[in-house]
């Protein structure tokens, strides 16, 4: 019963863009509670995951990589926008 209430999270398996062309990374989390933050992490090749940004609702600017996190009004999904991605931003992004 330990898994009861655990948020079910779904992400697109992969996404591609070219340098300086913005890209949106989508995440679905329909079971999130109203008081639970949405956290995003990034894992660069050969490294462990590092914290990127979190938000409860609305928008949150991200400095590096430049972009922003937006949480849907119903909090069932979120989108991490990478505004001007660089080759060094190629990584696995987790929500």
C-alpha positions as a printed NumPy array, in Angstrom:
array([[  0.   ,   0.   ,   0.   ],
       [  3.055,   2.229,   0.098],
       [  2.446,   3.411,  -3.459],
       [ -1.049,   4.752,  -2.74 ],
       [ -1.217,   8.44 ,  -3.55 ],
       [  2.131,   8.491,  -5.294],
       [  2.103,  10.826,  -8.272],
       [  2.014,   9.115, -11.635],
       [  4.354,  11.038, -13.929],
       [  4.641,  10.749, -17.691],
       [  7.084,  12.448, -20.029],
       [  7.852,  12.287, -23.734],
       [ 10.714,   9.807, -24.2  ],
       [ 12.779,  12.25 , -26.242],
       [ 12.782,  15.64 , -27.936],
       [ 15.169,  17.285, -30.373],
       [ 15.886,  20.813, -31.499],
       [ 18.676,  22.842, -33.062],
       [ 20.844,  25.423, -31.332],
       [ 18.945,  28.616, -30.409],
       [ 15.589,  27.07 , -31.397],
       [ 13.327,  26.956, -28.349],
       [ 11.904,  23.629, -27.245],
       [  9.18 ,  22.657, -24.799],
       [  9.535,  19.577, -22.602],
       [  6.169,  18.304, -21.416],
       [  5.316,  16.44 , -18.233],
       [  2.01 ,  14.971, -17.116],
       [  1.336,  14.493, -13.394],
       [ -2.437,  14.141, -12.981],
       [ -2.345,  12.962,  -9.367],
       [ -0.319,  15.815,  -7.905],
       [ -1.734,  17.289,  -4.707],
       [ -2.442,  21.02 ,  -4.588],
       [  0.324,  21.688,  -2.08 ],
       [  3.008,  19.636,  -3.852],
       [  5.738,  21.386,  -5.816],
       [  6.63 ,  20.333,  -9.349],
       [ 10.376,  19.687,  -9.493],
       [ 12.548,  19.41 , -12.6  ],
       [ 16.056,  17.957, -12.738],
       [ 18.682,  17.698, -15.441],
       [ 21.195,  14.896, -15.929],
       [ 24.151,  15.714, -18.145],
       [ 25.996,  12.828, -19.848],
       [ 28.156,  10.94 , -17.375],
       [ 26.877,  12.943, -14.41 ],
       [ 24.247,  12.553, -11.712],
       [ 20.953,  14.458, -11.795],
       [ 21.033,  18.061, -10.58 ],
       [ 18.127,  20.223,  -9.47 ],
       [ 16.919,  22.735, -12.063],
       [ 13.725,  24.438, -10.917],
       [ 10.525,  23.902,  -8.966],
       [  7.177,  25.666,  -8.845],
       [  3.831,  25.288,  -7.134],
       [  1.81 ,  27.075,  -9.809],
       [  2.122,  29.615, -12.6  ],
       [  5.504,  30.457, -14.081],
       [  9.061,  30.297, -12.809],
       [ 12.029,  31.71 , -14.724],
       [ 15.097,  29.518, -15.225],
       [ 18.51 ,  31.149, -15.615],
       [ 20.645,  28.238, -16.833],
       [ 19.591,  26.921, -19.235],
       [ 17.65 ,  30.054, -20.118],
       [ 13.923,  29.393, -20.104],
       [ 10.973,  28.949, -17.806],
       [  8.808,  26.375, -16.103],
       [  5.06 ,  26.73 , -16.447],
       [  2.58 ,  24.742, -14.383],
       [ -0.937,  24.312, -15.774],
       [ -3.771,  25.969, -13.849],
       [ -5.195,  22.548, -12.931],
       [ -1.65 ,  21.405, -11.959],
       [ -2.05 ,  18.228, -14.017],
       [  0.868,  19.073, -16.291],
       [  3.921,  21.269, -16.591],
       [  6.159,  22.463, -19.399],
       [  9.844,  23.3  , -19.216],
       [ 10.699,  25.732, -22.012],
       [ 14.341,  25.924, -23.049],
       [ 14.367,  29.276, -24.811],
       [ 17.805,  29.232, -26.454],
       [ 19.274,  25.757, -26.046],
       [ 22.977,  25.18 , -26.579],
       [ 24.75 ,  21.928, -27.413],
       [ 25.848,  21.752, -23.748],
       [ 22.18 ,  21.646, -22.723],
       [ 21.76 ,  18.205, -24.326],
       [ 20.765,  16.074, -21.342],
       [ 18.042,  14.   , -19.768],
       [ 15.42 ,  16.228, -18.135],
       [ 13.239,  14.731, -15.393],
       [ 10.114,  16.098, -13.769]])
